[in-house]
Amino acid sequence: MKIRNKQDFWAGVMFVVIGLGFAIGATRYSMGTAARMGPGYFPFWLGLCLAILGSVVGLSALSSKAEKLSLERFDFSIAFIIIGSVAFTGVIMNFLGVYISVFLLVFLSSFASHVFSWKIAAINGIFMTLFVWLAFIKGLGLIFPLWPTFLGT
């Protein structure tokens, strides 16, 4: 069998590895039942579904009907920007609060785009900050520091 679509094949392999990793990791927790789910139930089945999806994507890349596509060079600078902005947000979250941290996360990670636009990055940052406020603060009632701690609010 020849890999016709290398991009889909390696994406499928990545999904299978991550999915199986989460499913195996979830077995350390109590599974429970479908009626009374334990802490390992959801991550186990989500990981298994991800692995199955990865298998389908990976195997479809071997099909003779698959579009012939090769892999481009991996861009380490983009990976560094994304991982760095997430790590930076984790470091500053308690000090700057959710609103500024989420905005900075979205804005800084936008630099990884090949078509970066200040205006679009700012609009996305504002939208995601609003979404985080609605979903996690108002919707789920989670308690996070909302504003910088040095402001005393």
QUINORBEL-V219091 format. One record per residue. N is the residue number from 1. PSI is psi in radians with two decimals (none if undefined). OMEGA is omega in whole degrees, -180 to 180 (none if undefined). NEAR is the number of other ideal C-beta (glycine too) atoms within 8 Angstrom. Layout:
N;PSI;OMEGA;NEAR
N;PSI;OMEGA;NEAR
This chain:
1;2.40;-180;3
2;2.41;178;4
3;1.96;-180;8
4;-0.72;-179;11
5;1.63;-175;12
6;-0.55;180;10
7;-0.85;178;10
8;-0.66;-179;13
9;-0.88;-177;12
10;-0.51;173;9
11;-0.72;177;11
12;-0.74;177;16
13;-0.75;179;10
14;-0.76;179;9
15;-0.71;180;14
16;-0.81;-178;13
17;-0.82;180;9
18;-0.77;-180;11
19;-0.80;178;17
20;-0.61;177;10
21;-0.79;178;9
22;-0.69;-180;13
23;-0.75;179;14
24;-0.71;178;8
25;-0.57;-179;9
26;-0.32;-180;13
27;-0.20;176;9
28;-0.30;-179;5
29;2.85;177;9
30;2.27;-177;6
31;-0.74;-175;10
32;-2.75;179;8
33;3.09;178;7
34;-0.56;180;4
35;-0.61;179;4
36;1.45;-174;5
37;2.37;174;8
38;3.11;-177;9
39;-0.31;180;5
40;-0.16;-174;13
41;-0.97;-176;13
42;-0.85;179;7
43;-0.55;178;12
44;-0.92;-177;13
45;-0.57;176;9
46;-0.75;177;10
47;-0.70;179;17
48;-0.74;177;10
49;-0.69;178;9
50;-0.70;179;13
51;-0.70;178;13
52;-0.77;178;9
53;-0.74;177;10
54;-0.67;177;17
55;-0.75;179;10
56;-0.79;180;9
57;-0.79;-179;12
58;-0.74;180;15
59;-0.56;178;9
60;-0.42;178;11
61;-0.30;179;15
62;-0.20;-177;11
63;2.62;178;8
64;-0.31;179;4
65;-0.14;-178;3
66;2.51;178;11
67;2.32;-179;5
68;2.05;-175;6
69;2.37;178;8
70;2.97;180;6
71;2.48;173;6
72;2.93;178;4
73;2.41;179;4
74;2.28;-178;5
75;1.76;-177;6
76;-0.47;180;6
77;-0.64;178;6
78;-0.77;178;8
79;-0.71;179;9
80;-0.72;179;8
81;-0.81;-178;12
82;-0.90;-179;10
83;-0.69;179;8
84;-0.71;-180;9
85;-0.62;177;13
86;-0.76;179;10
87;-0.72;178;8
88;-0.71;178;11
89;-0.70;178;12
90;-0.60;-179;7
91;-0.70;-173;6
92;-0.11;-174;11
93;-0.84;-178;12
94;-0.50;-177;5
95;-0.78;-177;8
96;-0.21;179;8
97;2.97;-175;13
98;-0.80;-173;14
99;-0.91;-178;10
100;-0.67;-178;11
101;-0.79;180;12
102;-0.73;178;13
103;-0.80;180;12
104;-0.67;178;14
105;-0.89;-178;13
106;-0.76;-177;13
107;-0.83;-178;11
108;-0.68;179;11
109;-0.32;176;11
110;-0.36;177;12
111;-0.29;179;9
112;-0.27;-179;7
113;2.53;176;6
114;-0.27;180;3
115;0.91;-177;4
116;2.40;175;8
117;2.23;180;6
118;-0.77;-176;6
119;-0.82;-180;6
120;-0.71;180;8
121;-0.73;179;13
122;-0.73;179;9
123;-0.76;177;8
124;-0.71;178;11
125;-0.76;178;14
126;-0.78;180;9
127;-0.79;-179;8
128;-0.59;176;12
129;-0.75;177;13
130;-0.72;179;8
131;-0.77;179;8
132;-0.72;179;11
133;-0.82;-179;11
134;-0.80;-174;9
135;-0.83;-171;9
136;-0.67;-178;11
137;-0.96;-179;13
138;-0.85;-175;7
139;-0.89;-177;7
140;-0.21;178;6
141;0.46;180;6
142;2.60;-177;6
143;1.96;176;3
144;2.69;170;9
145;2.12;-174;9
146;-0.64;-178;8
147;2.90;180;9
148;2.46;-176;9
149;-0.48;-179;9
150;-0.20;175;5
151;-0.34;177;6
152;0.36;180;4
153;none;none;4
